[in-house]
Amino acid sequence: MAHKVSRRAKGILMFVGAAVVGALGWALLSQEIPLLGLLLCLAAVGLLIYGLFTFTSERLSEQEYENLPGAVGERGHQCLACGNRGIYRHTPYKTNTTLADCSKCKLELWHE
């Protein structure tokens, strides 16, 4: 089974990837290959934008989570990454939103 990576981790990886690709593109812009450098800089901007949207995206609702394959087993909800059935529900300070995370691997599951 493939492991699901949290949105925060994907966003961080996109920022790091954008920095590396952007630095390489910037270095090539000053060399004899300006077109490739320009394309790499544009790719870095694309990675930054994608990383920003991934990092700030909302959690799924409970109903959307239940519709994912493997999210609900014979005995109820389960984590997509590790299969654990322990769901940790918590409410951030001064909000009315209840968040559900896996109690074992801390994967962000849904909001209520």
N, C-alpha and C positions, 0 to 999 in steps of 0.2 A: 504494500500500500504506500502510495506517495505521501510524503509529509507536507502539511500545509504550513507555510511560513506566514507569520503575522504581518499585518499591513505595516506596522512600524519598522520591522526588520527589512521589508522590501523597500520602503522609502529610504532608509539609511543606506542600503546597498545601491540604490539608484543615485543618491547624492555622491557616494564614493566613486561609483562608475563614471558619473558625469565629471567629477574632478580629474580623474585619470585621463579620460578621453579628451577633455578640454585642455589639459596641460600638454598632451601629445599634439593636439591640433594647433595650439599656440606656438609650440616649438617648430612645427612644420611650416607655419605661416612665415616665419622669419628665415626659413631655409629656401631651397630651390624648388620646393613642391607646394606652392601656395594653394592650389586648388584642393588638394587632399587635406591640407590643414584647415581650410575653410569648411569642407564637408565634415571633418571631425569636430570642429567647433559648433557647427549646427547640430550635430548628433548629441553633443554634450548639453546644449540648450534643451533639446528634446528630452533627454534623460532627466534633467533637472525639473522640467515641467511635469513629466510623468511621476517622478519621485515625490514632488510636492502634492499632487493629487492623491497618490497612494498613501502618503503619510497622514494626510488630513481627512481621508475618507471616513464615512460613518460606518458603524457596525450594522450588521443585519438585524432585522426584527426577528422575533422568535418564530413567526410563521415562515419567513424567508429561510431561516436556518433549518427548520423542519423539512423543507422541500429539497434540501441538498441530499444527494445520495450518501448514505452511511451515517447521517446525522441522528437518525432515530432507529434504535435496534428493537429487539423483541421486548426488552424491559424498560424502554423509554429513551430519553435523550442520552447521547454519548458524544465524546469528543471526536472530531474528525481526524486529529493527528495521532492520538494514542489509544483511543477506544475507551478511555476511562468514563465511568458513569457519574463520577462525583462532580457536581456542578456547584461552583461557588458564586452565590448571588450577593452583590453588594451595591450600595447606593453612595455615589460620590457626595461629599459634603455640600449642603445647600442646594440639592437638586431633587427632583421627583423621579428621576430615571433609575431603574434598577438594571445593573449590568450583570451578565452571566459569563463566567470564565471557567475553564477546566481547572479543577482543584489539583491536578497532578502536574500538567505541563504549562499551565497558565495561558493557554490559547484563548484569545478573546472570541467568545461565541456569539452572543446576541445582546440586545437591549430590550427591555420591556417597557 
